[in-house]
């Protein structure tokens, strides 16, 4: 009986010796998996980049030739009167402003204490570390003006401008049948009215000198009416030009390695300001000239001797500075000097600042460190 119990006891001991190492290995594996899970989980965030918003004012110049343009030189001595309609857009003003947004090329993940202490802005950009008083950019949505207003015609038409009749009464030579007035006859009549208006202005000025116009207001009104009549009839020969102003805005995001200069947008004679992808228009270029040596100095001083630098996954940005120029057909339309976040250098935040003893805040527009305060 004793031997049987001894044998059972021995079997039990051997079983325990086999199970206990297995249990320990399993526990160790679970612990290692727990550590691995902790390392891979964290808080994702982005550093901001700088966008350029171009506010553009353009003027449409539309020319409509006069119906008597071919007779301008013959009847009035006006040379080179245009006979074909045309439309062109001219850029009258360009203003440069900036905005901030998350940079898809600078998305990071904070681990450990960095993940516990990090504060994010509404757009997902880093705002602070162990800091409750983080500055936030105003949440303002600015829509781009890319369409044109519908044309409002002023009712003017050369077809109804001249008071010369289209037909005249016939005579005995054509059995008194109405005869259509030719374009040449209408042009001659319009030229006669122009010359009469000029002569009447001369006569009016002569009467003014002779004191025949005691009422100065009557003189001014009469003279103004004669000038208006002359101007209106001249348009029958030289044509009419109308102007229309439109406002647009275009967003442009400069890349750190983009080709320089680049096409910001295009201007089409038919459609005005159009996107850079619309090849119907002529290109308007944007160019960035970075401040020389600034990024190199940043990169040199951002190097760390700490082998654990960056292990927390918390980074900040030292933004660059650039001169911006917008040009069209070799003419400069606008210039500005701005801070451009993505033209700078990204560096890891020192690990010593992530132990909870310090409060770090960031500029929301650039991702640069705003302050470091010891708590």
Rosetta blueprint (number, residue, H / E / L):
1 X L
2 X H
3 X H
4 X H
5 X H
6 X H
7 X H
8 X H
9 X H
10 X H
11 X H
12 X H
13 X H
14 X H
15 X H
16 X H
17 X H
18 X H
19 X H
20 X H
21 X H
22 X H
23 X H
24 X H
25 X H
26 X H
27 X H
28 X H
29 X H
30 X H
31 X H
32 X H
33 X H
34 X H
35 X H
36 X H
37 X H
38 X H
39 X H
40 X H
41 X L
42 X L
43 X E
44 X E
45 X E
46 X E
47 X E
48 X E
49 X E
50 X E
51 X E
52 X E
53 X E
54 X E
55 X E
56 X E
57 X E
58 X E
59 X E
60 X E
61 X E
62 X E
63 X E
64 X E
65 X L
66 X L
67 X L
68 X L
69 X H
70 X H
71 X H
72 X H
73 X H
74 X H
75 X H
76 X H
77 X L
78 X L
79 X L
80 X L
81 X L
82 X L
83 X L
84 X L
85 X L
86 X E
87 X E
88 X E
89 X E
90 X E
91 X E
92 X E
93 X E
94 X E
95 X E
96 X E
97 X E
98 X E
99 X E
100 X E
101 X E
102 X E
103 X E
104 X E
105 X E
106 X E
107 X E
108 X E
109 X E
110 X E
111 X L
112 X H
113 X H
114 X H
115 X H
116 X H
117 X H
118 X E
119 X E
120 X E
121 X L
122 X L
123 X L
124 X L
125 X E
126 X E
127 X E
128 X E
129 X E
130 X L
131 X L
132 X L
133 X L
134 X L
135 X L
136 X L
137 X L
138 X L
139 X L
140 X L
141 X L
142 X L
143 X L
144 X L
145 X L
146 X L
147 X L
148 X L
149 X L
150 X L
151 X L
152 X L
153 X L
154 X L
155 X L
156 X L
157 X L
158 X H
159 X H
160 X H
161 X L
162 X L
163 X L
164 X L
165 X L
166 X L
167 X E
168 X E
169 X L
170 X L
171 X L
172 X H
173 X H
174 X H
175 X L
176 X L
177 X L
178 X L
179 X E
180 X E
181 X L
182 X L
183 X H
184 X H
185 X H
186 X H
187 X H
188 X H
189 X H
190 X H
191 X H
192 X H
193 X H
194 X H
195 X H
196 X H
197 X H
198 X H
199 X H
200 X H
201 X H
202 X H
203 X H
204 X H
205 X H
206 X H
207 X H
208 X H
209 X H
210 X L
211 X L
212 X L
213 X L
214 X L
215 X L
216 X H
217 X H
218 X H
219 X H
220 X H
221 X H
222 X H
223 X H
224 X H
225 X H
226 X H
227 X H
228 X H
229 X H
230 X H
231 X H
232 X H
233 X H
234 X H
235 X H
236 X H
237 X H
238 X H
239 X L
240 X E
241 X E
242 X E
243 X E
244 X E
245 X E
246 X E
247 X E
248 X E
249 X E
250 X E
251 X E
252 X E
253 X L
254 X L
255 X L
256 X L
257 X L
258 X L
259 X L
260 X L
261 X L
262 X E
263 X E
264 X E
265 X E
266 X E
267 X E
268 X E
269 X L
270 X L
271 X L
272 X E
273 X E
274 X E
275 X L
276 X L
277 X L
278 X L
279 X L
280 X L
281 X L
282 X E
283 X E
284 X E
285 X E
286 X E
287 X E
288 X E
289 X E
290 X E
291 X L
292 X L
293 X L
294 X H
295 X H
296 X H
297 X H
298 X H
299 X H
300 X H
301 X H
302 X H
303 X L
304 X L
305 X L
306 X L
307 X L
308 X L
309 X L
310 X L
311 X L
312 X L
313 X L
314 X L
315 X E
316 X E
317 X E
318 X E
319 X E
320 X E
321 X E
322 X E
323 X E
324 X E
325 X E
326 X E
327 X E
328 X E
329 X L
330 X L
331 X E
332 X E
333 X E
334 X E
335 X E
336 X E
337 X E
338 X E
339 X E
340 X E
341 X E
342 X E
343 X E
344 X E
345 X E
346 X E
347 X E
348 X E
349 X L
350 X L
351 X H
352 X H
353 X H
354 X H
355 X L
356 X L
357 X L
358 X E
359 X E
360 X E
361 X E
362 X E
363 X L
364 X L
365 X L
366 X L
367 X L
368 X L
369 X E
370 X E
371 X E
372 X E
373 X E
374 X E
375 X L
